[in-house]
Amino acid sequence: MQNLIIFIVMLFSASSAFSATASAKGRITGYYTGWAKDEVRVQIEGASYAESNCPVKDGYVTIESDNTGYKTHVTALLAAYMSGKPVTIIVEGCIDNRPRIYGVYID
């Protein structure tokens, strides 16, 4: 029985990882911070913002209260923005009706 429970937990964990998708690779053209909370939204050249089928398609978002990788993502995004390096955003789900940042690759 314990093995069955472990298998089910692993199955659900794996399925959530497979729902993450990658954005188009491009330079960050906009870097916006939240007004009343720790939030960052970025816009990327050539992005459609359609990866998670969220209603608002004006950027990718990360919020500290929703993401344990928030500080790392914000640091990587700001470094890429300031250096002009292209990035690929890994997206999973929606937050504030926008695609939620799950990972950042500086290419």
C-alpha positions in Angstrom: 0.0 0.0 0.0 2.8 2.4 0.9 4.4 1.8 -2.5 1.1 2.6 -4.3 0.9 5.9 -2.4 4.5 6.8 -3.3 3.8 5.9 -7.0 0.7 8.1 -7.1 2.5 11.1 -5.5 5.4 10.7 -8.0 2.9 10.4 -10.9 1.2 13.7 -9.9 4.6 15.4 -9.4 5.8 14.2 -12.8 2.7 15.3 -14.6 3.0 18.9 -13.2 6.6 19.1 -14.5 5.5 18.0 -18.0 3.0 20.9 -18.2 5.8 23.5 -18.2 6.6 24.9 -21.6 9.3 27.2 -23.1 8.8 30.7 -24.5 10.4 32.0 -27.6 14.0 32.9 -27.1 14.5 36.7 -27.2 15.8 39.8 -25.5 13.8 41.3 -22.7 12.1 44.5 -24.0 10.3 45.4 -20.8 10.9 44.9 -17.1 8.1 45.9 -14.8 7.7 45.7 -11.0 4.6 45.3 -8.9 3.0 48.3 -7.1 1.7 46.7 -4.0 3.6 43.3 -3.9 6.8 41.7 -4.8 6.1 41.0 -8.5 8.0 41.2 -11.7 6.6 41.1 -15.3 8.8 40.9 -18.3 8.2 41.3 -22.0 10.3 39.4 -24.5 10.8 40.2 -28.2 9.0 37.7 -30.4 6.9 36.2 -27.6 3.2 35.4 -28.0 2.6 34.8 -24.3 0.3 32.0 -25.2 2.1 29.0 -23.6 -0.3 28.6 -20.7 -3.4 30.0 -22.5 -3.8 32.7 -19.9 -6.3 35.5 -20.6 -3.8 38.4 -20.5 -1.0 38.3 -23.0 1.3 41.2 -22.2 4.2 39.5 -20.4 5.5 36.7 -18.1 5.0 37.1 -14.3 6.6 35.9 -11.1 5.4 36.8 -7.7 7.3 36.1 -4.5 4.4 34.7 -2.6 3.7 32.2 -5.4 7.2 31.1 -6.3 10.1 29.8 -4.2 12.5 30.6 -7.0 11.3 34.2 -7.2 14.6 35.8 -6.1 16.7 33.7 -8.5 14.3 34.4 -11.4 14.2 38.2 -10.7 18.1 38.3 -10.5 18.5 36.3 -13.7 15.9 38.4 -15.5 17.4 41.7 -14.4 20.9 40.6 -15.4 19.7 39.5 -18.8 17.8 42.7 -19.3 20.7 44.9 -18.4 23.2 42.9 -20.5 21.0 42.5 -23.5 21.4 38.7 -23.4 18.5 36.6 -24.8 16.4 34.5 -22.5 14.0 31.6 -22.6 11.3 31.6 -20.0 9.9 28.3 -18.7 6.1 28.8 -18.1 3.7 26.8 -16.0 0.2 27.9 -15.4 -1.1 31.4 -14.9 -0.8 34.0 -12.2 -2.6 37.4 -12.3 -4.1 36.1 -15.5 -0.6 36.1 -17.2 1.8 33.2 -17.9 3.6 32.2 -14.7 7.4 32.1 -14.7 8.6 28.7 -13.6 12.2 29.0 -14.8 14.7 31.3 -16.6 17.4 30.4 -19.1 19.9 33.0 -20.1 20.9 31.9 -23.6 
